[in-house]
C-alpha cells in the first residue's frame, strides 16, 4: 500500500516473507493482520511464509486459525485463502515438517504447502532419495536455491551428470526434469545476475534480451520464480526500484501477457502468437549480437492487412522503460513527492506508437536497435 505497486501482469503473484520472526514472536494486532490478509487476497495476491521451526509453525498456525474464525467467508471457502506455508528443510527434519502439515492440512483446502530442497539434498544419501521424499510429502511447491554454492556442490558430488561448467538454469532444468515431478511444482528461489550466462557470473551488465529469454524459459518449462520485490543494489533481480517504480522486467511481463497460455512460434529473436483475433510479435536482440553497440536488425512484415488496419508498437530501451535512469544515483532513500514519481513513471513507460495500414497488403518495416525490445500488435479490420 505504501508504494501502491501493481502486480496485475504477474501470473499468480505471491509475496514471499522469508523472515517471519516479527509476525510469529511479536504481540501484533491480529485484527490489523487479518485485514492485511484480506486486502492481499482481494487483489488476487497470495502470501507465502517460510517456517523455520515447530515453534514458528505453532505461532503461525494460531494466526491462521484466528483469521479463519473471524472470517466465515474464508472459513467456508466462499472466498479463496491465498496462503502458502514453506517449510525450511535446512532447519526442520522431514518428520517435524510432516507432523506440522498433518496439524493444518484439513483447516482450509485452499492453503498451499511448499518445502525448500536444500536440507533434503544435504541429508539424503542420493538425489533419488531426495526425489522420493519430495514425492512422499506431495507438496504443492518445491523451492530450490540453485545458485547457492553448497547446493551446487551437493549436486556435483551426488550425480555425475552435473558439471562445473553448467549454468545455474541448466542445473535447475536438469533437477526438475530428472525428478519426475511436474515442472510447474518447482520454484527457482532467489534469482540473481549469476543465473544469466552472458553476465559472466554477474560481472557484466544485464541486457534486455537476457530478461526476454528468461521469460521465454519460464513459459516453456512452467514453474515459479522468486524475484526480489524492491531493488537494494545487490545482484538479485528486482521488480521495483526503491521508489516503488517498475523496473524493465515488469515492462517485459506486460509485453509478454499476450503470449501466456497461447500457441507460440519462437525464433532466435522473436515471439509470435495470435490472441483475440490480433497478431502479437515480440522482437529482441539476438544473443550473439549483444556486444555490437552499433548493431541494428531490420524486419519487413509482409501482411494481408486491409487498409486502415491498426498497428501498435511499444519500445523498451534505455530511454523508455528504465525509470532508474531518471532518478538520483544516490543509494540513500530520498523523499520525493508522490505526484513527481507518478509523472516520472508516465513519461518513462515504454514508448507507444500507433500506425495505420495505408494500403491493402502493404509491407511494414521495423528497425530494432541494440539492447532494445519491441512489442507489435497487428489489429486486422
KABEL-V735280 format. One record per backbone hydrogen bond with DSSP energy under -1.0 kcal/mol. CO is the residue of the C=O (numbers start at 1). NH is the residue of the N-H. E is the energy in kcal/mol with one decimal. If there is no record, write none. Layout:
co = (CO:CO)
nh = (NH:NH)
e = (E:E)
This chain:
co = (7:13:15:17:20:21:26:29:30:31:32:33:34:35:36:37:38:39:40:41:46:47:48:49:51:53:54:55:56:57:58:59:60:61:62:63:64:65:66:71:72:73:73:74:81:82:83:84:85:86:87:88:88:93:94:95:96:97:98:99:100:101:104:108:112:113:113:114:115:117:118:119:120:126:127:128:129:130:131:132:133:134:141:142:143:144:144:145:148:149:150:151:152:153:154:155:159:163:167:168:169:170:171:172:173:174:182:183:185:186:187:188:191:192:193:196:197:199:200:207:208:209:210:211:212:213:214:215:216:217:218:224:226:228:229:235:237:239:240:241:245:247:247:248:249:250:251:252:254:256:259:265:269:270:271:272:273:275:278:279:280:281:282:283:286:287:289:291:292:297:299:301:305:306:309:310:311:312:313:314:315:316:320:322:323:337:338:339:340:341:342:343:344:348:351:353:355:357:359:364:366:368:373:374:375:376:377:378:379)
nh = (10:46:48:50:24:25:28:33:34:35:36:37:38:39:40:41:42:43:45:44:15:84:17:86:88:57:58:59:60:61:62:63:64:65:66:67:68:69:70:75:76:78:79:77:83:47:112:49:114:51:116:91:92:97:98:99:100:101:102:103:104:105:107:111:85:140:141:87:143:121:122:123:124:130:131:132:133:134:135:136:137:138:115:187:117:146:189:148:152:153:154:155:156:157:158:159:162:166:171:172:173:174:175:176:177:178:185:186:142:224:144:226:237:195:196:199:200:204:203:211:212:213:214:215:216:217:218:219:220:221:222:188:191:239:240:193:228:247:231:244:241:250:251:252:253:254:255:256:257:259:262:272:284:267:282:265:280:278:275:378:273:376:271:374:289:290:292:293:295:368:366:364:361:309:357:379:355:377:353:375:351:373:317:325:326:341:342:343:344:345:346:347:348:321:315:313:311:308:362:301:299:297:316:283:314:281:312:279:310)
e = (-2.1:-2.6:-3.2:-2.3:-3.1:-2.7:-1.5:-2.3:-3.0:-1.8:-1.9:-2.3:-2.6:-2.5:-2.1:-2.6:-2.7:-1.2:-2.6:-1.7:-2.7:-2.2:-3.1:-2.8:-2.8:-2.0:-2.5:-1.9:-2.6:-3.3:-1.9:-1.7:-2.5:-2.5:-2.3:-2.2:-2.5:-2.4:-1.8:-2.3:-2.7:-2.3:-1.8:-1.1:-1.1:-2.7:-2.7:-2.3:-2.9:-3.0:-2.5:-1.3:-1.4:-2.4:-2.5:-2.5:-2.3:-2.3:-2.1:-1.4:-1.0:-2.4:-2.3:-1.2:-2.2:-1.6:-1.7:-2.7:-2.3:-2.3:-2.2:-2.2:-1.5:-1.3:-2.3:-2.0:-2.1:-2.3:-2.5:-2.2:-2.5:-1.9:-1.3:-2.3:-2.6:-1.4:-2.2:-1.5:-2.3:-2.4:-2.1:-2.1:-2.5:-2.2:-2.2:-1.4:-1.4:-1.3:-2.1:-2.4:-2.8:-2.3:-2.6:-2.2:-2.7:-2.5:-2.1:-1.6:-2.5:-3.6:-2.3:-2.6:-2.0:-1.7:-1.3:-1.4:-1.1:-3.5:-1.1:-1.3:-2.1:-2.6:-2.0:-2.2:-2.3:-2.2:-1.8:-2.1:-2.0:-2.3:-2.5:-2.2:-2.0:-1.6:-1.7:-2.2:-2.5:-2.6:-2.9:-2.3:-2.5:-1.5:-1.1:-2.2:-2.0:-1.9:-2.3:-2.4:-1.0:-1.8:-1.2:-1.8:-1.9:-2.6:-2.3:-2.2:-3.0:-2.2:-2.0:-2.6:-2.3:-3.0:-1.8:-2.2:-1.7:-1.5:-1.6:-1.1:-2.2:-3.3:-2.6:-2.5:-3.2:-1.7:-2.7:-3.1:-2.8:-2.6:-3.0:-2.5:-1.7:-2.5:-2.2:-2.0:-2.0:-1.9:-2.5:-1.8:-2.4:-2.6:-2.2:-2.1:-1.2:-1.8:-2.5:-2.7:-2.8:-3.4:-1.5:-3.5:-3.4:-2.6:-3.1:-3.2:-2.7:-2.6:-2.5:-2.3:-1.6)
